[in-house]
Every structure is written in C-alpha cells, then in structure tokens.
Amino acid sequence: MTLQDARQYAPATDRNREPILEVLSQVLPGSGTILEIASGTGEHAVFLASRLKDYMWLPTDIDPQRRASIIAWTKHLGCNNIYPPLELDVREPVWAVEEGTVTQWLDTSPITAIVNINMIHISPWSACLGLMAGAGRILKAGGMLYLYGPFKQSGEHTAPSNAAFDESLRAQNPEWGVRNLDDVVAVASGQNFTLKQTYQMPANNLSVVFQRSAIGGSDRT
C-alpha cells in the first residue's frame, strides 16, 4: 500500500469543515494543544490544523486504519503542527495523553481544548460518559470542549431527516442513536463543564461548546 492509498475520505467533511472552522475560530482558547477525539479519516485534522496555526493538533482514533489515514493526510499536505495520531478509547479510565512519553509532548503546549466531531451518536452511551470523564480529568478551568453532530432538543428531533438518521443508526446497533442534548449537558455538568453556546450547523447538526469551570473557586492541581 502506498502512502496515498492509506488516505480515507468522509464525504461530509467537505460540507461541514468550513462552518466548524468558523466556530472554532471564535471559541478556542488563546493557545495550547487541541486534542481531537475520534479523528476518523484525518481530513478535519489537516484542514483545521493548517488554518489554526497558533495551536498544536493532537489527533486520536481507536481504529488503526483511521490512524494510518491521518498520517497519510498529514504527510500529503505537509502539516507541521499535527502530532502523530494516538490510539485512544474514551471509555478507558486513563487516556494515552495522561501517561508515558506523550505527556512530554505537552509540557510546552498543554491541552486547552478537546474537539469531538460526529462520535457520540455512532457509539454507545458509555463513550459519551467516557468522553466527559476524560475531559474533566484533562482540561483545567477555562478549557473548552467542542462537540459536533445531530442532537435531539427537549427530547425531540429537530428535523425529519434526523429522526430517519436516528432510526437507521439504531437499526445498525441498538446502543447507537442521536442523543438528547439535555442528557449530554447533564453529564457534562457532572464533570464541571458549563454549556456556553450552541450553533446551528449544516444538515441539522449542532456545534455545542462547553467550558470547564473551576471547582470550589479554584481548579484542581
């Protein structure tokens, strides 16, 4: 397999990458490393990192073929502010970024934001719980957690297409499905995240922005 052959493609990326960039440009902290959870093909990583040059980008994915695609895209486009992708399962009690040599990468540029695009509806609810728990461990006060995807609001689908999508997801795996935003906010709140803003996005998706609050007036050490 050649380097170029390893690149994978997600058609939705072309539709949503510019709107995602627009939101991130408004809400990201001033500096640091952006940890992307479930980076998939890597197309978002290379597009966003190449335009957010004040940040380092740390992609992750549980799938080795996806990680190969991230590497291939990074080399193809010559992005120099992207770390090598890490294997990461959000349900693990300790993430790879919390131990080993990876922590040395982050000494000069700590993680100040976590980005998660199109994951929690195509994974078990335990993945959302794990994502929030990991974000709570890693981000300090003021850190940002960004989610992108379809959500129910007040328990209701926001469009017929989302209802049909939800049905198709549950047919593939009964543990999957479009999540109720109120449930996600409640889990985030339990990890000391405050919902700051939601943005309407293409194809009836939302950008959901959380900010890490201080605990008892001061952040954990």
C-alpha contacts under 8 A as a table, 3 or more apart, distances in Angstrom:
res1	aa1	res2	aa2	distance
1	M	5	D	5.95
1	M	6	A	6.99
2	T	5	D	5.10
2	T	6	A	6.74
3	L	6	A	5.47
3	L	7	R	7.36
3	L	72	A	5.63
4	Q	7	R	5.63
4	Q	72	A	6.34
4	Q	73	W	7.95
4	Q	76	H	7.43
5	D	8	Q	7.93
6	A	65	Q	7.63
6	A	68	A	6.06
6	A	69	S	5.03
6	A	72	A	6.01
7	R	41	T	7.11
7	R	68	A	7.44
7	R	69	S	4.34
7	R	70	I	7.21
7	R	72	A	5.59
7	R	73	W	6.02
8	Q	41	T	5.29
8	Q	66	R	7.48
8	Q	69	S	5.64
9	Y	41	T	6.12
9	Y	43	E	7.32
10	A	13	T	5.75
10	A	41	T	6.78
10	A	43	E	7.67
11	P	14	D	6.22
11	P	15	R	7.64
12	A	15	R	5.26
12	A	16	N	6.34
13	T	16	N	5.36
13	T	17	R	5.48
13	T	43	E	6.95
13	T	44	H	6.69
14	D	17	R	5.90
14	D	18	E	7.82
15	R	18	E	7.37
15	R	202	P	7.28
16	N	19	P	5.51
16	N	20	I	6.10
16	N	201	M	7.64
16	N	202	P	6.36
17	R	20	I	5.10
17	R	21	L	6.08
17	R	44	H	6.50
17	R	47	F	7.44
17	R	48	L	7.65
18	E	21	L	5.05
18	E	22	E	6.22
19	P	22	E	5.02
19	P	23	V	6.43
19	P	201	M	6.87
19	P	202	P	7.77
20	I	23	V	5.27
20	I	24	L	6.16
20	I	207	S	7.59
21	L	24	L	5.10
21	L	25	S	5.95
21	L	48	L	6.32
22	E	25	S	5.27
22	E	26	Q	6.68
23	V	26	Q	5.27
23	V	27	V	6.39
23	V	199	Y	7.90
23	V	207	S	7.70
24	L	27	V	5.18
24	L	28	L	5.52
25	S	28	L	6.15
25	S	52	L	7.74
27	V	144	M	7.91
27	V	209	V	7.85
28	L	31	S	7.98
28	L	113	A	6.94
28	L	144	M	6.79
29	P	32	G	7.65
29	P	112	T	6.64
29	P	113	A	7.16
29	P	142	G	7.84
29	P	143	G	7.05
29	P	144	M	7.12
31	S	54	D	6.37
31	S	55	Y	5.79
31	S	109	S	7.86
31	S	112	T	7.33
32	G	54	D	7.91
32	G	55	Y	5.49
32	G	56	M	6.50
32	G	109	S	4.77
32	G	110	P	5.43
32	G	111	I	5.74
32	G	112	T	5.47
32	G	113	A	7.80
33	T	55	Y	5.57
33	T	56	M	4.55
33	T	57	W	5.69
33	T	58	L	6.88
33	T	106	L	7.47
33	T	109	S	5.65
33	T	110	P	5.61
33	T	111	I	4.44
33	T	112	T	5.91
33	T	113	A	6.86
34	I	55	Y	6.80
34	I	56	M	6.14
34	I	57	W	4.90
34	I	58	L	6.01
34	I	111	I	5.82
34	I	112	T	6.33
34	I	113	A	4.93
34	I	114	I	5.68
34	I	115	V	6.98
35	L	57	W	6.20
35	L	58	L	4.78
35	L	59	P	6.18
35	L	60	T	7.75
35	L	111	I	6.46
35	L	113	A	6.28
35	L	114	I	4.72
35	L	115	V	6.19
36	E	39	S	5.96
36	E	45	A	7.72
36	E	57	W	7.28
36	E	58	L	5.96
36	E	59	P	4.83
36	E	60	T	6.11
36	E	114	I	5.73
36	E	115	V	4.68
36	E	116	N	5.87
37	I	59	P	6.58
37	I	60	T	5.40
37	I	61	D	6.65
37	I	88	L	7.77
37	I	90	V	7.91
37	I	114	I	7.16
37	I	115	V	6.22
37	I	116	N	5.12
37	I	117	I	7.70
38	A	59	P	7.53
38	A	60	T	5.59
38	A	61	D	4.57
38	A	62	I	7.08
38	A	88	L	7.98
38	A	116	N	6.59
38	A	117	I	7.35
38	A	119	M	6.73
39	S	42	G	5.53
39	S	44	H	7.33
39	S	45	A	6.86
39	S	59	P	5.68
39	S	60	T	5.56
39	S	61	D	5.62
39	S	66	R	7.83
39	S	70	I	7.83
39	S	116	N	7.66
39	S	117	I	7.52
40	G	43	E	7.83
40	G	61	D	6.34
40	G	66	R	5.46
40	G	67	R	7.54
40	G	70	I	7.64
41	T	44	H	7.79
41	T	66	R	5.29
41	T	67	R	7.46
41	T	69	S	5.49
41	T	70	I	5.80
42	G	45	A	5.03
42	G	46	V	6.33
42	G	59	P	7.63
42	G	66	R	7.39
42	G	67	R	7.72
42	G	69	S	6.31
42	G	70	I	4.21
42	G	71	I	7.80
42	G	73	W	6.50
42	G	74	T	7.83
43	E	46	V	5.49
43	E	47	F	6.13
43	E	70	I	7.35
43	E	73	W	6.93
44	H	47	F	5.17
44	H	48	L	5.84
45	A	48	L	5.40
45	A	49	A	5.76
45	A	57	W	7.24
45	A	59	P	6.79
45	A	70	I	7.79
45	A	82	I	7.89
46	V	49	A	5.26
46	V	50	S	5.85
46	V	73	W	6.82
46	V	74	T	6.07
46	V	77	L	7.41
46	V	79	C	6.65
46	V	82	I	7.69
47	F	50	S	5.50
47	F	51	R	6.67
48	L	51	R	5.30
48	L	52	L	6.01
49	A	52	L	4.97
49	A	53	K	6.20
49	A	55	Y	7.38
49	A	56	M	7.29
49	A	57	W	6.06
49	A	79	C	7.42
49	A	81	N	6.64
49	A	82	I	6.85
50	S	53	K	6.00
50	S	79	C	6.17
50	S	81	N	7.55
52	L	55	Y	5.99
53	K	56	M	7.36
53	K	81	N	6.94
55	Y	81	N	7.13
56	M	81	N	4.98
56	M	82	I	5.91
56	M	83	Y	7.37
56	M	109	S	7.49
57	W	81	N	6.14
57	W	82	I	4.68
57	W	83	Y	6.22
58	L	82	I	5.95
58	L	83	Y	5.12
58	L	84	P	7.13
58	L	85	P	6.53
58	L	86	L	7.88
59	P	70	I	7.83
59	P	82	I	7.51
59	P	83	Y	7.00
59	P	84	P	7.17
59	P	85	P	4.81
59	P	86	L	6.55
60	T	67	R	7.23
60	T	85	P	4.97
60	T	86	L	4.59
60	T	87	E	5.72
60	T	88	L	5.87
61	D	64	P	7.46
61	D	66	R	6.62
61	D	67	R	6.11
61	D	85	P	7.18
61	D	86	L	6.47
61	D	87	E	5.32
61	D	88	L	5.62
61	D	89	D	7.44
62	I	66	R	7.86
62	I	67	R	7.86
62	I	87	E	5.07
62	I	88	L	5.23
62	I	89	D	5.74
63	D	66	R	5.27
63	D	67	R	6.39
63	D	87	E	7.40
64	P	67	R	4.97
64	P	68	A	6.19
64	P	87	E	7.59
65	Q	68	A	5.00
65	Q	69	S	6.26
66	R	69	S	4.95
66	R	70	I	6.28
67	R	70	I	5.00
67	R	71	I	6.34
67	R	85	P	5.93
67	R	86	L	7.48
67	R	87	E	7.69
68	A	71	I	5.16
68	A	72	A	6.17
69	S	72	A	4.98
69	S	73	W	6.09
70	I	73	W	5.22
70	I	74	T	6.09
70	I	85	P	6.89
71	I	74	T	5.12
71	I	75	K	6.23
71	I	84	P	6.80
71	I	85	P	7.11
72	A	75	K	5.28
72	A	76	H	5.96
73	W	76	H	4.96
73	W	77	L	6.15
74	T	77	L	5.50
74	T	78	G	5.81
74	T	79	C	5.44
74	T	82	I	7.33
75	K	78	G	4.93
75	K	79	C	6.81
79	C	82	I	6.28
86	L	96	A	7.23
87	E	96	A	7.39
88	L	95	W	6.44
88	L	96	A	6.38
89	D	92	E	5.76
89	D	95	W	7.36
90	V	93	P	7.97
90	V	95	W	7.06
90	V	127	A	6.00
90	V	130	G	5.01
90	V	131	L	5.32
90	V	134	G	6.99
91	R	126	S	6.70
91	R	127	A	5.66
91	R	129	L	7.57
91	R	130	G	4.48
91	R	131	L	7.15
92	E	95	W	6.33
92	E	130	G	7.16
93	P	130	G	7.85
93	P	134	G	7.71
94	V	98	E	6.53
94	V	99	E	7.89
94	V	134	G	7.61
95	W	98	E	5.48
95	W	99	E	7.35
95	W	134	G	7.22
96	A	99	E	5.72
96	A	100	G	7.45
96	A	102	V	7.08
97	V	100	G	7.80
97	V	102	V	5.54
97	V	103	T	6.04
98	E	102	V	7.36
98	E	103	T	6.20
98	E	138	I	7.67
99	E	102	V	6.42
99	E	103	T	5.89
100	G	103	T	6.14
100	G	104	Q	7.84
101	T	104	Q	5.36
101	T	105	W	7.12
102	V	105	W	5.28
102	V	106	L	6.92
103	T	106	L	5.23
103	T	107	D	6.57
104	Q	107	D	5.29
105	W	108	T	7.24
105	W	109	S	7.54
106	L	109	S	4.91
106	L	110	P	4.71
106	L	111	I	7.00
107	D	110	P	6.05
111	I	114	I	7.57
111	I	138	I	7.38
111	I	139	L	6.79
112	T	139	L	6.17
112	T	140	K	7.40
112	T	142	G	7.96
112	T	143	G	4.96
112	T	144	M	6.56
113	A	139	L	7.13
113	A	143	G	5.51
113	A	144	M	4.58
113	A	145	L	5.76
113	A	146	Y	7.66
114	I	135	A	7.18
114	I	144	M	6.34
114	I	145	L	4.84
114	I	146	Y	6.19
115	V	145	L	6.07
115	V	146	Y	4.80
115	V	147	L	6.23
116	N	119	M	6.67
116	N	145	L	7.95
116	N	146	Y	6.13
116	N	147	L	4.98
116	N	148	Y	6.47
117	I	147	L	5.79
117	I	148	Y	4.68
117	I	149	G	6.46
118	N	121	H	6.91
118	N	122	I	7.43
118	N	147	L	7.70
118	N	148	Y	5.77
118	N	149	G	4.95
118	N	150	P	7.99
119	M	122	I	5.48
119	M	123	S	6.36
119	M	149	G	7.63
120	I	123	S	5.40
120	I	124	P	7.22
120	I	125	W	7.06
120	I	127	A	6.57
120	I	128	C	5.65
120	I	178	V	7.90
120	I	179	R	7.47
121	H	124	P	7.62
121	H	149	G	7.67
121	H	150	P	7.63
121	H	169	L	7.96
121	H	176	W	5.64
121	H	177	G	4.82
121	H	178	V	4.89
121	H	179	R	6.20
122	I	169	L	7.05
122	I	176	W	5.18
122	I	177	G	6.45
123	S	126	S	7.92
123	S	127	A	6.21
123	S	175	E	6.96
123	S	176	W	5.30
123	S	177	G	7.89
124	P	127	A	5.55
124	P	128	C	7.45
124	P	175	E	4.90
124	P	176	W	5.40
125	W	128	C	5.29
125	W	129	L	6.52
125	W	175	E	6.92
125	W	176	W	7.36
126	S	129	L	4.95
126	S	130	G	6.03
127	A	130	G	4.96
127	A	131	L	5.99
128	C	131	L	5.01
128	C	132	M	6.27
128	C	184	V	7.66
129	L	132	M	5.33
129	L	133	A	6.19
129	L	187	V	6.91
130	G	133	A	5.04
130	G	134	G	6.04
131	L	134	G	5.27
131	L	135	A	6.09
132	M	135	A	5.06
132	M	136	G	6.05
132	M	187	V	6.95
132	M	188	A	5.84
132	M	191	Q	6.55
133	A	136	G	5.06
133	A	137	R	6.38
133	A	191	Q	6.46
134	G	137	R	5.08
134	G	138	I	6.17
135	A	138	I	5.18
135	A	139	L	5.69
135	A	145	L	7.38
135	A	191	Q	7.95
136	G	139	L	5.90
136	G	140	K	7.92
136	G	191	Q	5.25
136	G	192	N	7.01
136	G	193	F	7.78
136	G	212	R	7.59
139	L	142	G	7.90
139	L	143	G	5.26
139	L	144	M	7.55
139	L	212	R	6.79
140	K	143	G	5.52
140	K	212	R	6.53
140	K	213	S	7.91
140	K	214	A	7.66
140	K	219	D	6.39
140	K	220	R	7.33
141	A	211	Q	7.72
141	A	212	R	4.96
141	A	213	S	5.03
141	A	214	A	4.94
141	A	218	S	7.93
141	A	219	D	5.70
142	G	211	Q	5.79
142	G	212	R	5.13
142	G	213	S	6.29
142	G	214	A	7.75
143	G	211	Q	5.65
143	G	212	R	5.14
144	M	209	V	7.01
144	M	210	F	5.72
144	M	211	Q	4.59
144	M	212	R	6.24
145	L	209	V	5.93
145	L	210	F	5.00
145	L	211	Q	6.20
145	L	212	R	7.69
146	Y	207	S	7.01
146	Y	208	V	5.77
146	Y	209	V	4.75
146	Y	210	F	6.36
147	L	206	L	7.95
147	L	207	S	5.76
147	L	208	V	5.07
147	L	209	V	6.57
148	Y	205	N	6.96
148	Y	206	L	5.70
148	Y	207	S	4.62
148	Y	208	V	6.33
149	G	205	N	4.96
149	G	206	L	5.58
149	G	207	S	6.89
150	P	162	N	6.95
150	P	178	V	6.16
150	P	179	R	7.58
150	P	204	N	6.52
150	P	205	N	4.33
150	P	206	L	6.00
151	F	157	H	7.14
151	F	158	T	7.64
151	F	178	V	5.58
151	F	179	R	5.28
151	F	180	N	5.64
151	F	181	L	5.64
151	F	205	N	6.93
151	F	206	L	6.96
152	K	155	G	5.43
152	K	156	E	5.04
152	K	157	H	4.58
152	K	158	T	6.20
152	K	178	V	6.62
152	K	179	R	5.93
152	K	180	N	4.41
152	K	181	L	5.77
153	Q	156	E	5.34
153	Q	157	H	6.48
153	Q	158	T	6.77
153	Q	180	N	5.96
153	Q	181	L	5.63
153	Q	182	D	6.96
154	S	180	N	7.08
154	S	181	L	7.38
154	S	182	D	6.65
155	G	180	N	5.59
155	G	181	L	7.81
155	G	182	D	7.70
156	E	180	N	7.72
157	H	160	P	7.18
157	H	162	N	6.20
157	H	163	A	5.83
158	T	162	N	6.80
158	T	204	N	7.13
159	A	162	N	5.31
159	A	163	A	6.63
159	A	204	N	6.85
160	P	163	A	5.04
160	P	164	A	6.28
161	S	164	A	5.11
161	S	165	F	6.07
162	N	165	F	4.90
162	N	166	D	6.01
162	N	178	V	7.73
162	N	204	N	7.25
163	A	166	D	5.07
163	A	167	E	6.29
164	A	167	E	5.10
164	A	168	S	6.28
165	F	168	S	5.11
165	F	169	L	6.18
165	F	178	V	7.93
166	D	169	L	5.13
166	D	170	R	6.26
166	D	177	G	5.13
166	D	178	V	5.36
167	E	170	R	5.25
167	E	171	A	6.19
167	E	177	G	7.46
168	S	171	A	5.05
168	S	172	Q	6.45
169	L	172	Q	5.21
169	L	173	N	6.29
169	L	174	P	7.56
169	L	176	W	5.85
169	L	177	G	5.50
170	R	173	N	4.93
170	R	174	P	4.43
170	R	175	E	6.75
170	R	176	W	5.43
170	R	177	G	5.60
171	A	174	P	6.30
172	Q	176	W	7.83
173	N	176	W	5.50
174	P	177	G	7.54
179	R	183	D	7.41
179	R	184	V	7.30
180	N	183	D	5.42
180	N	184	V	6.62
181	L	184	V	5.05
181	L	185	V	6.10
182	D	185	V	5.10
182	D	186	A	6.16
183	D	186	A	5.09
183	D	187	V	6.39
184	V	187	V	5.23
184	V	188	A	6.18
185	V	188	A	5.00
185	V	189	S	6.01
185	V	194	T	7.91
185	V	195	L	6.79
186	A	189	S	5.07
186	A	190	G	6.41
187	V	190	G	5.16
187	V	191	Q	6.84
188	A	191	Q	5.22
188	A	192	N	6.56
188	A	193	F	5.20
188	A	194	T	7.24
188	A	210	F	7.92
189	S	192	N	4.93
189	S	193	F	4.86
189	S	194	T	6.05
190	G	193	F	7.31
192	N	212	R	5.90
192	N	213	S	5.38
192	N	214	A	7.32
192	N	215	I	7.23
193	F	210	F	5.80
193	F	211	Q	5.31
193	F	212	R	4.42
193	F	213	S	5.63
194	T	210	F	5.32
194	T	211	Q	5.30
194	T	212	R	6.41
194	T	213	S	6.64
195	L	208	V	7.55
195	L	209	V	6.11
195	L	210	F	4.48
195	L	211	Q	6.60
196	K	208	V	7.95
196	K	209	V	5.60
196	K	210	F	5.34
196	K	211	Q	6.49
197	Q	208	V	6.18
197	Q	209	V	5.33
197	Q	210	F	7.29
198	T	206	L	6.48
198	T	207	S	5.50
198	T	208	V	4.60
198	T	209	V	6.23
199	Y	206	L	5.54
199	Y	207	S	4.96
199	Y	208	V	6.64
200	Q	204	N	7.08
200	Q	205	N	6.43
200	Q	206	L	4.98
200	Q	207	S	6.62
201	M	204	N	6.16
201	M	205	N	5.02
201	M	206	L	5.18
201	M	207	S	6.60
202	P	205	N	5.85
213	S	219	D	7.77
214	A	217	G	5.53
214	A	218	S	5.10
214	A	219	D	4.63
214	A	220	R	7.75
215	I	218	S	5.42
215	I	219	D	5.29
215	I	220	R	6.91
216	G	219	D	7.59
